[in-house]
């Protein structure tokens, strides 16, 4: 049916209303709306949000289809309430040319579970030595506006400056994986008391903070935009807060796992907790939550990093870094931000839909739930409680740190331009 009436949902957590979808658009929002010819979804007690937008997803295709594909990754996204994701460039081959980003873009359009916007590499082969085809990727069918070497840091200050200057010409943004490589050689976890006790190589906070400090100053000098990927330390928060107070055009993201988990988890030696940047201390976690609440950190981004079983079911030192996150992100944010009183549902919509869409330029996403807007929507049963079971994931990979953990909330429906991609918790 082209008409859908969502009845009794709490729009952005407010008073119950009715939302009428007609074709690709929201036709009306109000009470006692006519249901003539419409499929009715009874959503009393559920929260209605704009479709979520993830600025940091690893879809692995092309090259690592054993971990994830654009199809399985976008199915996972729809299951988690996402209507748009930005696909990172560390594929094989690297997404450093117009040809590769167009391939990813077209795969997203073909599969249709959510919009896929490729992120272009900053440097050729993520090698940090020569700028990639930034202009060609922007002018391609994919229309790339976000560029990142995520997985690696653009550590050369001259290259970073040139990238910031280049993207300024078309309003693009460089998303930096802030990690000073010389300070993190052989790093296995956060540098601190726990790493000292376990005898594992430490990843010091200053390796992140020093790059962020440099890059916000470069962005100010050039007059360009810089985005900080997966910010993870209390010190990084203070640097971004200072930069914003100075008027520097910087935005930052935090992952769900950095809002909930700490380096104490590493005592289990379970490689599912191995991630880059590493899980930090309780103090860092609390600082990140406060910064997300006050707007110093702009958005939540999943850093969804799927890996095949054999890359995680091994000894800690040999294990790959990363966690899947698309299907659990909203639940973790409900647990850490909503149930603690730090954010209301309108704030969640801002941090997980409105702002990421604005930063990445995702047209039609992150829009108000009002008449005339694209019907990109997510329904959440916020009263639900249940244990995370990765066997039911839509993602091809199962490397979640939340297996067996009880988390709140469950996405029941996702709509992409009026078409249901998830219905009653099941993929359409």
Buried (B, 14 or more C-beta within 10 A) or exposed (E): EEBBBBBBBBBBBBEBBBBBBBEBBBBBBEEEBEBEEBEEBEBEEBBBBBBBBBBBBBBBBBEBBBBBBBBBBBBBBBBBBBBBBBBBBBBEBBBBBBBBBBBBBBBBEEBBBBBBBBBBBBBBBBEBEEBBBBBBBBEBEBBBBBBBBBBBBBBEEEBBBBBBBBBBEEEBBBBBBBBBEEBBEEBBBBBBEBBEEBEBBBBBBBBBBBBBBBBBBBBBEBEBBBBBBBBBBBBBBBBBBBBBEEEBBBBBBBBBBBBBBBBEBBEEBBBBBBBBBBBBBEEBBEBBBBBBBEEBBBBBBBBBBBBBEEBBEEEBEEBBBBBBBBBBBBBBBBBBBBEEEBBBBBBBBBBBBBBBBBBBBBEBBBBBBEBEBBBBBBBBBBEBEEEBEBEEBBBBBBBBBBBEBEBBBBBBBBBBBBBBBBBEEEBB
